[in-house]
Amino acid sequence: MGAASADEDAPAAPDDIGKGASDDYDPWRPFNENMFFFNHDILDRYLLKPIAKGWDKVLPDGGKRALDRAFDNLGMPRRLVNNLLQGRFRGAARELGRFGVNTTIGVVGLLDVAKAQLHMDKSDADTGQTLGVYGFGPGPYLVLPTLQPLTVRDGIGYGVDGLLDPFGYFMPFFATGGVSIVKQVNERSLNLEVFQDVEDSVFELYSAVRNGYLQRRHRSIEEAIEAHDAEWHPSPMEWMAAR
């Protein structure tokens, strides 16, 4: 996978993705469609979705959202490191501040006190995004068993992000795996209606998921570049306000 300009990371407009994804982004489509069938029509339909429905009945919506916030709080090291690598030092500082506040006052992250009371929004960043910011192209679209949609670049980033999880070094493998399963079930439970609406309204689900993923990743990289530029090259009004 060679380096490319940021503009080549993904098409500039959603329509371009829809027209060219099969040729430019999905050369492994037969393999991907088989993996998508396994993930959606077998794994999700017969295992993850039924468990998520049971989880939805057992745990109130507020409890699921609190658990989701706690899991998100544990993702601070990934966001911190990648904000630093992207030169987004204000974002990195916010991540440290949010983690300190939410881990203590927010009861290990169950409450997002930093956002609700201090208006400190999350500065999301991951290694795949960082590679995109540095000009690495996405490579082919890729669907693997049990995993979210990826590109080759984001697959590499996903592996590196796993190494940035400090809890994996202190918790036994089975405990780490159990936490990952609970997180996945909880996320699926929070999105039962959203997933169902998409499935009911989309004619070709595979293409819709692929194109939506490529668009989101493209926007994510653009937003990261804009955040970096705003920090290092503030507008005159921002510069005066900071003085």
C-alpha positions as a printed NumPy array, in Angstrom:
array([[  0.   ,   0.   ,   0.   ],
       [  1.647,   3.222,  -1.131],
       [  1.208,   6.745,   0.015],
       [ -1.314,   8.968,  -1.687],
       [ -2.662,  12.427,  -1.249],
       [ -5.44 ,  12.957,   1.239],
       [ -7.81 ,  13.772,  -1.608],
       [ -7.281,  10.306,  -3.044],
       [ -8.299,   8.666,   0.197],
       [-11.924,   8.567,  -0.859],
       [-14.091,  10.276,  -3.484],
       [-15.033,  13.848,  -2.806],
       [-18.756,  13.253,  -3.125],
       [-21.093,  10.415,  -2.052],
       [-22.289,   9.969,  -5.632],
       [-18.745,   9.168,  -6.718],
       [-18.536,   6.425,  -4.128],
       [-21.728,   4.873,  -5.368],
       [-20.545,   4.887,  -8.978],
       [-16.968,   3.738,  -8.559],
       [-16.844,   1.65 ,  -5.398],
       [-17.121,  -1.694,  -7.165],
       [-14.116,  -1.061,  -9.418],
       [-11.93 ,   1.247,  -7.354],
       [-12.624,   0.202,  -3.784],
       [-14.062,  -3.305,  -3.881],
       [-11.903,  -5.566,  -6.084],
       [-12.438,  -8.412,  -3.603],
       [-16.225,  -8.192,  -3.779],
       [-16.964, -11.961,  -4.166],
       [-14.999, -12.717,  -0.99 ],
       [-16.452,  -9.702,   0.808],
       [-20.03 , -10.623,  -0.066],
       [-19.534, -14.128,   1.341],
       [-18.095, -12.71 ,   4.559],
       [-20.903, -10.138,   4.737],
       [-23.458, -12.937,   4.357],
       [-21.831, -14.826,   7.228],
       [-21.637, -11.767,   9.49 ],
       [-25.142, -10.498,   8.786],
       [-27.284, -13.459,   7.791],
       [-25.784, -16.01 ,  10.157],
       [-23.765, -14.463,  13.   ],
       [-25.94 , -11.409,  13.567],
       [-29.324, -12.941,  12.758],
       [-28.972, -16.116,  14.794],
       [-26.583, -15.117,  17.559],
       [-25.822, -11.436,  18.146],
       [-29.276,  -9.983,  17.472],
       [-31.189, -12.474,  19.699],
       [-28.686, -11.93 ,  22.528],
       [-28.947,  -8.164,  22.063],
       [-32.747,  -8.373,  22.268],
       [-32.46 , -10.277,  25.531],
       [-29.933,  -7.76 ,  26.806],
       [-32.347,  -4.979,  25.854],
       [-35.058,  -6.506,  28.025],
       [-32.777,  -7.102,  31.012],
       [-30.925,  -3.781,  31.103],
       [-32.773,  -0.427,  31.007],
       [-31.86 ,   2.012,  28.258],
       [-30.117,   4.3  ,  30.743],
       [-27.976,   1.412,  31.951],
       [-26.97 ,   0.466,  28.4  ],
       [-25.971,   4.037,  27.601],
       [-24.   ,   4.341,  30.832],
       [-22.152,   1.125,  30.001],
       [-21.47 ,   2.43 ,  26.495],
       [-19.97 ,   5.597,  27.986],
       [-17.771,   3.52 ,  30.296],
       [-16.447,   1.463,  27.375],
       [-15.845,   4.679,  25.45 ],
       [-13.902,   6.078,  28.401],
       [-11.562,   3.075,  28.227],
       [-10.747,   4.025,  24.625],
       [ -8.912,   7.157,  25.784],
       [ -5.349,   5.851,  25.09 ],
       [ -6.171,   5.234,  21.41 ],
       [ -7.636,   8.716,  21.018],
       [ -4.83 ,  10.364,  22.995],
       [ -1.985,   8.774,  21.012],
       [ -3.584,   9.434,  17.625],
       [ -4.445,  13.035,  18.453],
       [ -0.767,  13.516,  19.311],
       [  0.381,  11.794,  16.115],
       [ -1.896,  14.07 ,  14.105],
       [ -0.55 ,  17.183,  15.817],
       [ -3.907,  17.858,  17.456],
       [ -2.545,  18.755,  20.871],
       [ -5.68 ,  20.496,  22.083],
       [ -7.596,  17.336,  21.267],
       [ -5.06 ,  15.264,  23.207],
       [ -5.371,  17.619,  26.176],
       [ -9.152,  17.304,  26.065],
       [ -8.846,  13.52 ,  26.101],
       [ -6.67 ,  13.632,  29.223],
       [ -9.035,  16.073,  30.886],
       [-12.127,  14.08 ,  29.966],
       [-10.595,  10.851,  31.21 ],
       [ -9.609,  12.358,  34.535],
       [-13.014,  13.925,  35.151],
       [-15.129,  11.035,  33.918],
       [-13.077,   8.34 ,  35.642],
       [-13.381,  10.077,  39.011],
       [-16.482,  12.266,  39.216],
       [-18.163,  10.312,  36.42 ],
       [-17.755,   6.956,  38.242],
       [-15.303,   5.168,  35.87 ],
       [-16.968,   6.812,  32.889],
       [-20.558,   5.74 ,  33.486],
       [-21.429,   9.449,  33.432],
       [-20.011,  11.886,  30.874],
       [-19.555,  14.733,  33.343],
       [-16.863,  16.315,  31.179],
       [-19.321,  16.907,  28.353],
       [-22.439,  17.632,  30.38 ],
       [-20.879,  20.053,  32.862],
       [-17.599,  21.232,  31.298],
       [-18.593,  21.088,  27.591],
       [-15.502,  19.007,  26.77 ],
       [-16.377,  17.   ,  23.677],
       [-14.519,  13.835,  22.717],
       [-11.683,  14.279,  20.194],
       [-12.125,  11.012,  18.331],
       [ -9.089,   9.643,  16.507],
       [ -7.767,   6.223,  15.504],
       [ -4.732,   4.827,  13.702],
       [ -6.547,   4.294,  10.389],
       [ -7.56 ,   7.951,  10.465],
       [ -3.981,   8.963,  11.307],
       [ -2.637,   7.011,   8.326],
       [ -5.205,   8.759,   6.131],
       [ -4.156,  12.165,   7.471],
       [ -0.552,  11.324,   6.549],
       [ -1.63 ,  10.543,   3.001],
       [ -1.91 ,   6.749,   2.92 ],
       [ -4.666,   5.569,   0.62 ],
       [ -7.364,   3.23 ,   1.926],
       [ -6.566,   0.199,  -0.197],
       [ -9.361,  -2.248,  -1.071],
       [-12.536,  -2.54 ,   0.959],
       [-12.436,  -5.632,   3.161],
       [-14.997,  -7.645,   5.132],
       [-13.671, -10.161,   7.651],
       [-15.576, -12.571,   9.917],
       [-16.908, -10.992,  13.142],
       [-15.351,  -7.58 ,  12.384],
       [-16.795,  -4.239,  11.328],
       [-16.287,  -3.071,   7.716],
       [-12.701,  -2.119,   6.936],
       [-10.306,  -1.039,   4.27 ],
       [ -6.808,  -2.491,   4.214],
       [ -5.499,   0.723,   5.768],
       [ -8.137,   0.655,   8.497],
       [ -7.464,  -3.039,   9.111],
       [ -3.827,  -2.2  ,   9.854],
       [ -5.021,   0.647,  12.039],
       [ -7.431,  -1.654,  13.859],
       [ -4.554,  -3.955,  14.772],
       [ -2.404,  -1.075,  16.032],
       [ -5.323,   0.325,  18.035],
       [ -5.594,  -3.037,  19.771],
       [ -1.99 ,  -2.647,  20.917],
       [ -2.869,   0.782,  22.325],
       [ -5.402,  -0.769,  24.718],
       [ -3.48 ,  -0.909,  28.023],
       [ -6.083,  -3.148,  29.641],
       [ -5.145,  -5.957,  27.289],
       [ -1.74 ,  -6.085,  28.972],
       [ -3.129,  -6.415,  32.49 ],
       [ -6.257,  -8.515,  32.014],
       [ -6.213, -12.223,  31.121],
       [ -7.054, -13.045,  27.514],
       [-10.453, -14.551,  28.324],
       [-11.391, -11.565,  30.489],
       [-10.441,  -9.191,  27.68 ],
       [-12.466, -11.272,  25.232],
       [-15.438, -11.233,  27.585],
       [-15.312,  -7.448,  27.859],
       [-15.195,  -7.198,  24.059],
       [-18.265,  -9.448,  23.708],
       [-20.244,  -7.46 ,  26.276],
       [-19.317,  -4.236,  24.482],
       [-20.446,  -5.617,  21.125],
       [-23.735,  -6.933,  22.525],
       [-24.413,  -3.636,  24.294],
       [-23.758,  -1.617,  21.118],
       [-26.006,  -3.923,  19.099],
       [-28.735,  -3.583,  21.698],
       [-28.557,   0.208,  21.546],
       [-29.007,   0.108,  17.759],
       [-31.731,  -2.506,  17.314],
       [-34.21 ,  -0.088,  15.763],
       [-31.597,   1.697,  13.649],
       [-30.347,  -1.571,  12.165],
       [-33.893,  -2.756,  11.502],
       [-34.862,   0.494,   9.775],
       [-31.836,   0.248,   7.498],
       [-32.526,  -3.391,   6.67 ],
       [-36.166,  -2.593,   5.857],
       [-35.439,   0.459,   3.72 ],
       [-32.332,  -0.541,   1.746],
       [-32.593,  -2.655,  -1.386],
       [-28.986,  -3.881,  -1.488],
       [-27.656,  -3.904,   2.062],
       [-24.094,  -4.905,   1.188],
       [-23.521,  -1.906,  -1.104],
       [-25.257,   0.47 ,   1.304],
       [-23.032,  -0.611,   4.2  ],
       [-19.897,  -0.406,   2.066],
       [-20.653,   3.015,   0.601],
       [-21.757,   4.422,   3.938],
       [-18.569,   3.207,   5.571],
       [-16.334,   4.727,   2.882],
       [-18.149,   8.049,   3.137],
       [-17.859,   8.154,   6.934],
       [-14.157,   7.378,   6.862],
       [-13.539,  10.023,   4.226],
       [-15.386,  12.622,   6.318],
       [-13.498,  11.526,   9.437],
       [-10.125,  12.14 ,   7.777],
       [-11.247,  15.488,   6.354],
       [-12.44 ,  16.591,   9.802],
       [ -9.126,  15.53 ,  11.378],
       [ -7.178,  17.56 ,   8.806],
       [ -9.439,  20.554,   9.403],
       [ -8.958,  20.243,  13.186],
       [ -5.174,  20.149,  12.738],
       [ -5.21 ,  23.177,  10.427],
       [ -7.443,  25.133,  12.785],
       [ -5.04 ,  24.475,  15.657],
       [ -1.867,  25.365,  13.781],
       [ -3.258,  28.054,  11.483],
       [ -6.063,  29.8  ,  13.393],
       [ -8.123,  32.457,  11.718],
       [ -7.417,  36.093,  12.746],
       [-10.588,  36.145,  14.865],
       [ -9.595,  32.945,  16.67 ],
       [ -6.06 ,  34.257,  17.192],
       [ -7.327,  37.474,  18.746],
       [ -9.796,  35.609,  20.965],
       [ -7.013,  33.367,  22.255],
       [ -4.86 ,  36.321,  23.311]])
